[in-house]
Amino acid sequence: MARKSTLLIAGVVLVAAAASAYIFAKDEITAFVSSGGQSQQTADRGGQGGGGGANGRERALPVIAEYASLMDEKTVVESVGTGKSALGVSIYPAVSGEVSDVLVRAGDEVTKGQVLVILTAERERLARNLAAVQVKDAEQLLARYEQARPLGAVAASEVDTARTALAEAKIQLDQAEVDLADRTIMAPFDGIVGIPQIEAGDRVDSSTVLLTLDNIESILVDFEVAETRFDNVKPGQSLRVQTWSLPGELFTGVVESIGSRVDPESRTFSVRARVPNPNSRLLAGMSFAVYVDIEGKQYPSVPEISVLWGDGGTYVWRIVDEKVTRVPVRVVKRTGGRILIDGPVAKGDLIVVEGVLRLRPGRTVAASIRNKEEEPGVAAREGDGEGS
């Protein structure tokens, strides 16, 4: 029985030894076959440190590498805003009266000073004409008094009274002109007319909305941003907006103004942006998704698959003079299939992307460079979004 146990143990040891020999000889067998039959062991004996070939150099391990680039740590703050016209008013009459005529229709483009609505104005026109006659009479009376004064036919006080009467008549004429002008409603600026709320014959007063007028050459978008970003959003900063009414289209604008206080309930502050609207495709009242790019520091950027995890943390393999070095790094951010890293990696460093499993520090490699036609270090890519 003891003899059988001894034989069994000996057999297990032999099998283990054979397996170990196979594992350690795998690279040498492969090299022997690829070199046409030259013994790797013989080459090792002729080299230094057990790693040389026929010419004293280690066989280069093929890998795929890529140049490290620089990318901005860009964050996109997202919010929802409401659009309003850069100039927009609801037009009310200054006086009460009856609508005589509406000279515009919805969607008409009008210019500043163009007549929109006319109220009946017969009484005001008569009052204006009467005031004009009174001014003329007062001028004639004053002229006669001034001619007679040197002759002593008119007292100086009478001349002064005539002058006062003329001034009062002119004021009454001006008032009549204002009353008549109030019966004609004109556009205060260039814009597009909304749907008129009145028709000819309607009675209106100073609380009646006649129509709306909007200048939408640019749209103002008001939105809220979290107070944690108060120092990151500045006037003049670029942004992008998208409306659900025009899916898939992005419009660019700039931050125009920032609120002076933080809402204590929502912990947000107000921001107003101006978005050019040359084709009038955006309208007041539309809702918008707003994207504000917050620029951060620049970091080296490498492909996602080149970053490895080990006992000491994350690292990458860098190639210098055809040999690899293990470089510890810290992952800053993932974006678009790439990783921003913080560590001793510079723009243009050659980083191993594929073939990392058999690498060890100092290993000689033969690198096939991916995207070789690009200059080392590509332009910054856009970062991930962040809600407000």
HELIX and SHEET records of a PDB file:
HELIX    1   1 ALA A    2  SER A   34  1                                  33    
HELIX    2   2 GLN A   40  GLY A   46  1                                   7    
HELIX    3   3 GLU A  122  ALA A  148  1                                  27    
HELIX    4   4 ARG A  149  LEU A  151  5                                   3    
HELIX    5   5 ALA A  156  ALA A  181  1                                  26    
HELIX    6   6 GLU A  227  ARG A  229  5                                   3    
HELIX    7   7 GLU A  304  SER A  306  5                                   3    
SHEET    1   A 5 LEU A 308  GLY A 310  0                                        
SHEET    2   A 5 GLY A 313  VAL A 320 -1                                        
SHEET    3   A 5 LEU A 350  GLU A 354 -1                                        
SHEET    4   A 5 LEU A  61  TYR A  67 -1                                        
SHEET    5   A 5 VAL A 365  ILE A 369  1                                        
SHEET    1   B 4 SER A  69  ASP A  72  0                                        
SHEET    2   B 4 GLN A 298  PRO A 303 -1                                        
SHEET    3   B 4 ARG A 338  ASP A 342 -1                                        
SHEET    4   B 4 ARG A 330  THR A 335 -1                                        
SHEET    1   C 8 GLU A 109  VAL A 110  0                                        
SHEET    2   C 8 GLY A 191  VAL A 193 -1                                        
SHEET    3   C 8 LEU A 211  ALA A 226 -1                                        
SHEET    4   C 8 THR A  75  ILE A  91 -1                                        
SHEET    5   C 8 SER A 287  ILE A 294 -1                                        
SHEET    6   C 8 SER A 238  THR A 243 -1                                        
SHEET    7   C 8 PHE A 251  VAL A 262 -1                                        
SHEET    8   C 8 THR A 268  PRO A 276 -1                                        
SHEET    1   D 5 GLU A 109  VAL A 110  0                                        
SHEET    2   D 5 GLY A 191  VAL A 193 -1                                        
SHEET    3   D 5 LEU A 211  ALA A 226 -1                                        
SHEET    4   D 5 THR A  75  ILE A  91 -1                                        
SHEET    5   D 5 GLY A 385  GLY A 387  1                                        
SHEET    1   E 4 THR A 184  MET A 186  0                                        
SHEET    2   E 4 VAL A 115  LEU A 119 -1                                        
SHEET    3   E 4 GLY A  97  VAL A 102 -1                                        
SHEET    4   E 4 ARG A 203  VAL A 204 -1                                        
SHEET    1   F 3 LEU A 308  GLY A 310  0                                        
SHEET    2   F 3 GLY A 313  VAL A 320 -1                                        
SHEET    3   F 3 LYS A 323  PRO A 328 -1                                        
END                                                                             
